[in-house]
Amino acid sequence: MMSSAAPSPEVSTDPDRHVLGNPDAPVTIVEYGDLECPYCRDAEPVLRRLVEESDGRVRLVWRHFPLFQVHPHALAAALAAEAAGGHGRFWEMQRLLFAHQDALGDEDLVRWAGELGLDPEEVVGEAADRYARPVQADYESGIELDVPGTPTILVDGVRYRGRVELEKLRAVVSAV
């Protein structure tokens, strides 16, 4: 017997599914990040400001690279962020998870989803598992690029080295 429930929407594995800024910006910054990584948390406001102050010249693309060996909640956080992204709320969830890196267990993720007005049950357990493929695709693309850790920043495909600092990034973007 067939279920009368509507089929769940297709989950995108497009590597550019999470874009902050002008989607057609001439400069693309790709960040391979981990939502439990304190360095990624510190880079977030710098990258956001760079995009916001670029007059549409820079876009930021997020790719998941959960370092689950050292961050026990990174994968669950990535799945929750993907679930939020399925409702157009990825960047809001990302900020919320960075702000609460000390609270990324399932109960916490349910609470953060509720704060965003999302179905809390969609961000954990089996419901969240449907978002594993895009997270895995991001991670595998990072492995192919020899991403050494997080955050790894690429500016138009060239690895940015050093601390994530606004003026340094502006200089790199200006040189592109």
N, C-alpha and C positions, 0 to 999 in steps of 0.2 A: 504494500500500500504506500502511495506517495504522500509525503508530508504536504500540508497546505501552507506551511510557512514559506515566506518569501526567501529566495536564495540570498545568501549574504553577498554583499557587493565585492567585486574583484579587488584584491589588495595589490596595490601598485609596487612594483620592484624597480620603477624608474629611478636611476641614481640621482636625478635632479628633482625628486619629488618634494624636497624640503628646501625651498629657496626663500631667502630673506632679501628683500630689495627688488629692484627692477629685474624681472626675468630676462629682459633683453639687454642687460648691462654689458658693456664691452669687456669688462674685467670680471673674471670669476675666481672667487676664493672658495676652495673646497677645504672643509675641516673634517678630518677624521677624529671623532671624539667619543668620549665615554662619559655618561651622565653621572657617574660616581667619582670622576677624576677631579681633584681640586684644581689642577692646572687648567682644565677645560672650563671649570666654573669661573676662574679668574680671567680667562681669555674672552668669555662671552660678552661682557660689557664693552670691551675694546673692539671686538669684531662688529658688534651691533652699531657702535658709534661710527666706525669706519664706513659702514654701509649707509647709515642714516645721513652722514655728512658728505657723501660722495656725489650728490646731485644726480643720482641715477647711474653713475659710472661703474659702481661695484655691486655685485650680488654675492651673497654667501650661500653656499650649498653645504648642508650638513650630511655627513655619512657616519653611520654607527660603527664604532670599533670598540665594543665592550671588552675590557680587559678582565674577563671573568675569573682569571686565575688570582688576581689581587683585589678585585672589587666584587664581592659576592652578590651585590644587588644590581650590578651594571646591566646584565641581560634583561632582568625583569623591568628595570627602568626603561630600557630601550623599547621593549614591547609595549609598555604603557604609553610611551611617547608616540609610537607608531599608531596605536589605537586612537590617541587624541588627534594625530595627523589625519586619520581617516575621517575626522569631523572638522578639518580645517583649523585645528587648535594645537598643532605641533609646537610652534614657537612659544606659545603660552605655557604648555606643559613643560617644555625644556627649561624655561626660566624658573618655573615652580620647583622642578626637581633639583636644579642647581641650588636654589635657595634653601632646600631641605635635604641636602646630601646625607645628613645624619638620620634620615627617616625615609628609607626607600624599601621597606618591607611591604608585603602584600597589603596589610591593613592600611599602611600609609599611602600606598598608591591609590587605593580605593578612596581614601579621604581626599587626595589631591584631585582625582577625577571629579569627585562631587563638588569641589570648590570651583571647578571650571564648568559645571553644569553638564558633565558627561555622565553616561551610564557607568556607575562605579564597577559594575560586574564585568564590563567589557575590557578592563585594563589588566586583569589578573587571570591566572588559571587557564583553562582550556580556551576561553574566549580570546585571551591575549595571544595564545599560541598561533592563531591564524596569521599573526604578523611576524612570525619567525622568518619567513622566506626573505622579505626585504632587508631585515637586519642581517641575515646570513649573507645576502648578496653584497651588502655594504662591506661587511667584514672580509669576505673573500676578495673583493676588489682592493681593499687595503693590504691584504697579504700579497697580492700580485704586485703591488707598488712598493713592497718592502717597508710598509709603515712601521716605524720602530716603536712607537708609543703614542700617547695622546697628551695634548692635542698635536696632530700633524696637520700643518697648514700648507696648502698648495696655492700659489698665485699664478693663474693661467698655466697650470701644470708644472710649475717649478717650485720645488720644496723651499719654503721659507725656513730659515734657521735662526735660532736665538729666541729670546723672550718675546712674547706677543705684546708689543708696545705700539701704541697708536702712531707715533711719528715715524718709527721704522717701517711700519706697514704702509703708511702714506707714501713714503719715499719709494718703496718697492712698487706700489701701484702706479705712481707717477712715471716710473721708468718703463712701464709696460707699453 
